[in-house]
Amino acid sequence: MSGALSSLRVVEIAGIGPTPFSAMWLADHGAQVVRIARPGSPQIFPLKRDVLDRGRDWLELDLKSPEGRAIARDLILRADAVIEGMRPGVMERLGLGPGDFPENPRLVYGRMTGWGQTGPLAHSAGHDLTYLAITGALSAIGPADHPVPPLNLVGDFAAGSMYLVAGMLAAILRARETGRGQVVDAAITDGVAHLMAMISGLRVNGLWRDERQANLLDGGAPYYSCYRCACGGFLAIGAIEPQFWADLVRRLDLSEADLPDRADPANWAALREILAARIATRSRDDWAAALEGTDACAAPVLSIDEAPGHPHNRARGTYVERDPRPAPLLSRDPGSLREGRRITVEAARDLWR
């Protein structure tokens, strides 16, 4: 194994969304992750290959059977950490909860849920969108007349997976110092609330209106928005600072002296119309050729299929074929990609001896 986390042993109890992403991230950076999957596990998407499964070996175990639980227990006793995303109490009923491994006091037990391990909604079903709904984040995203699901990037993966990873790495560092592990209770609702720190702070200070498309970063400001081009594609504009705005205006062949004062939100609608009319005169790729690499803070809005071919992404090796490479990029231990493989129970018993 190679990577910054090559000394780390993790058992992953297979789940959906945030838990496999967390395990993939750890494996990308070298952790030795073994995934325990339920026989005949259903899939939300009928995938021939799931990129989230890369980087770790897996075996099927029926954790409701004594034999399956015994094998899982044997692996966890020799692991540094566990990742699981069951509803609260499920792992305890299986005899595989965080209190069931006193022989492994250094164990870090990562628990990924939407609502958290406690609270009135802890045992309720939910998905990314419902978790976002109670945090204030969903209310702030989308056009003025209705909120829009921001894919499942904000909840499942940013507030869920990456907060679980960060919490587990913190707990693992602590366990290596003290010899004592702990439980990481990663709730998507908690993570989203934490991600909203800056926006919440702006609101408390009276600098954020509690409505959509009415603020600097939510599509309200015409200099931080997306515009349709002559070809039907879109150009993203993010010229917030005055010097970047001045460069954009000049490259759009407009005169700042002739434009409404952008500092006054009352002028935003008129300014948006002027920008929209100008940008609609050329294609997305024409504007990209004119603006990329400048201080105008503009970029073409690429499709999922187009993104791997962008020169900047190619130069950095951001994609390996069509898979995203491990991120972030570490200078000494950049991580690596490998396909997961199914292993037998016998092979699992021989792991980490």
Buried (B, 14 or more C-beta within 10 A) or exposed (E): BEBBBEEBBBBBBBBBBBBBBBBBBBBBBBBBBBBBBBEEEEEEEEEEEEBBBBBBBBBBBBBEEEEBBEBBBBBBEBBBBBBBBBBBEBBEEBBBBBEBBEEBEBBBBBBBBBBBBEEEBBEEEBBBBBBBBBBBBBBBBBEEEEBEBBEBEBBBBBBBBBBBBBBBBEBBEBBEEEEEBBBBBBBBBBBBBEBBEEBBEBBEEEEBBEEBBBBBBBBBBBBBBBBBBEEEBBBBBBBEEEEBBBBBBEBBEBEEEEBBEBEEBEBBEEBBEBBEEBBEEBBBEBBBEBBBEEBBBBBBBBEEEEEBEBEEBEEEEBBEEEEBBBEEEEEEBBBBBEEBEEBEEEEBEEBBE
